[in-house]
Amino acid sequence: MTTKTDYNAIKELKEVYRPAQRGIVNGAEVEQISTVLEIKSRNDIELQNVRDMVVMLYSRWSEAARVKEGCVQETMELMDAMSAICCVIDQEKFNRGLEV
């Protein structure tokens, strides 16, 4: 059981998480993402729901950043973060034997 809404958890993660390196998620980042999103305590449906919400919110945030003048770097950082978060969630889904 989670202690916060998906939106609040994702918003909290957005404020504290920046990928250290593009395309690679290190152990500390996996732990941070897993802890903030409470991945281990979610059931299978909640896990898919939070993944869907991550994609929706980060896509909106990156689109908003993209339309601002000269904010390509911010857009790329948001998309990298979304990819890393989805990677951590997908790994948990895989470990549970779920379809990824």
C-alpha positions as CSV (number, residue, x, y, z in Angstrom):
1,M,0.0,0.0,0.0
2,T,1.3,3.4,-0.9
3,T,1.3,6.5,1.3
4,K,0.8,9.2,-1.3
5,T,-1.0,9.6,-4.6
6,D,0.8,8.8,-7.9
7,Y,0.8,12.5,-8.8
8,N,2.4,13.6,-5.5
9,A,5.0,10.8,-5.7
10,I,5.9,11.7,-9.3
11,K,6.0,15.4,-8.5
12,E,8.3,14.7,-5.5
13,L,10.6,12.6,-7.6
14,K,10.7,15.3,-10.3
15,E,12.0,17.8,-7.7
16,V,14.8,15.6,-6.4
17,Y,15.8,13.3,-9.3
18,R,18.2,14.1,-12.1
19,P,19.9,11.3,-14.0
20,A,23.6,11.4,-13.4
21,Q,24.4,10.0,-16.9
22,R,22.3,9.7,-20.0
23,G,21.2,6.2,-20.8
24,I,22.5,4.6,-17.6
25,V,20.7,4.2,-14.2
26,N,23.0,3.5,-11.4
27,G,22.2,1.7,-8.2
28,A,21.7,4.8,-6.1
29,E,19.2,6.2,-8.7
30,V,17.3,2.9,-8.8
31,E,17.0,3.0,-5.0
32,Q,15.9,6.7,-5.1
33,I,13.2,6.1,-7.7
34,S,12.0,2.9,-6.0
35,T,11.8,4.6,-2.6
36,V,10.0,7.7,-3.7
37,L,7.5,5.9,-5.9
38,E,7.1,3.1,-3.3
39,I,7.6,0.5,-6.1
40,K,8.0,-2.6,-3.9
41,S,4.7,-1.9,-2.0
42,R,2.6,-1.5,-5.2
43,N,0.5,-4.3,-6.6
44,D,0.7,-5.1,-10.4
45,I,-2.1,-2.7,-11.4
46,E,-0.7,0.1,-9.3
47,L,2.7,-0.4,-10.8
48,Q,1.3,-0.1,-14.3
49,N,-0.8,2.9,-13.3
50,V,2.2,4.8,-11.9
51,R,4.2,4.0,-15.0
52,D,1.4,5.4,-17.2
53,M,1.2,8.5,-15.1
54,V,5.0,9.0,-15.3
55,V,4.8,8.9,-19.1
56,M,1.9,11.3,-19.2
57,L,3.3,13.8,-16.8
58,Y,6.9,13.8,-18.0
59,S,5.6,14.1,-21.6
60,R,3.6,17.2,-20.7
61,W,6.4,18.7,-18.7
62,S,8.9,18.1,-21.5
63,E,6.5,19.5,-24.1
64,A,6.0,22.7,-22.0
65,A,9.8,23.0,-21.7
66,R,10.3,22.5,-25.4
67,V,8.0,25.4,-26.4
68,K,10.0,27.8,-24.2
69,E,12.8,29.6,-26.0
70,G,16.1,27.9,-25.6
71,C,15.0,25.1,-23.2
72,V,16.2,22.1,-25.2
73,Q,18.5,21.0,-22.3
74,E,15.6,21.0,-19.9
75,T,13.5,19.0,-22.3
76,M,16.2,16.4,-22.7
77,E,16.7,16.1,-19.0
78,L,13.0,15.5,-18.4
79,M,12.9,12.9,-21.2
80,D,16.0,11.2,-19.7
81,A,14.4,11.1,-16.3
82,M,11.2,9.6,-17.7
83,S,13.2,6.9,-19.5
84,A,15.1,6.1,-16.3
85,I,12.0,5.9,-14.2
86,C,10.3,3.7,-16.7
87,C,13.3,1.5,-16.8
88,V,13.2,0.9,-13.0
89,I,9.4,0.2,-13.1
90,D,9.8,-2.1,-16.1
91,Q,12.6,-4.0,-14.3
92,E,10.2,-4.6,-11.4
93,K,7.5,-5.7,-13.7
94,F,9.9,-8.1,-15.4
95,N,11.0,-9.5,-12.0
96,R,7.4,-10.2,-11.2
97,G,6.9,-12.0,-14.4
98,L,4.6,-9.4,-15.9
99,E,4.6,-8.3,-19.6
100,V,6.8,-5.3,-20.3
